[in-house]
Amino acid sequence: MFSIRLPKELEEKLALESAQRRVSKSDLVKEALRDYLDKNKPTTDPYTLGKDLFGKQGSGLGDLSVEYKTRVREKIHEKMSD
């Protein structure tokens, strides 16, 4: 169940359209909402939208996440050697 309040002008237009088409106001609103949601549905997923931006500001070292532990170990060793 869902309830909404409409401005008087919009309610009058809805009632007129409903009477002209001989359908309930509820069915008319459902149809309009379904059409709106279908029309405004995202066409691509978020990954695809940002794919060309990923890595733009990177270090240029593509293996940082894979070699993380090794790099940390090397940094610690460098500090301990000083």
SULJO-V539760 format. One record per backbone hydrogen bond with DSSP energy under -1.0 kcal/mol. CO is the residue of the C=O (numbers start at 1). NH is the residue of the N-H. If there is no record, write none. Layout:
co->CO nh->NH
co->CO nh->NH
This chain:
co->7 nh->11
co->8 nh->12
co->9 nh->13
co->10 nh->14
co->11 nh->15
co->12 nh->16
co->13 nh->17
co->14 nh->18
co->15 nh->19
co->16 nh->20
co->17 nh->21
co->18 nh->23
co->24 nh->28
co->25 nh->29
co->26 nh->30
co->27 nh->31
co->28 nh->32
co->29 nh->33
co->30 nh->34
co->31 nh->35
co->32 nh->36
co->33 nh->37
co->34 nh->38
co->35 nh->39
co->36 nh->40
co->45 nh->49
co->46 nh->50
co->47 nh->51
co->50 nh->53
co->50 nh->54
co->53 nh->56
co->55 nh->58
co->61 nh->64
co->63 nh->67
co->67 nh->71
co->68 nh->72
co->69 nh->73
co->70 nh->74
co->71 nh->75
co->72 nh->76
co->73 nh->77
co->74 nh->78
co->75 nh->79
co->76 nh->80
co->77 nh->81
co->78 nh->82
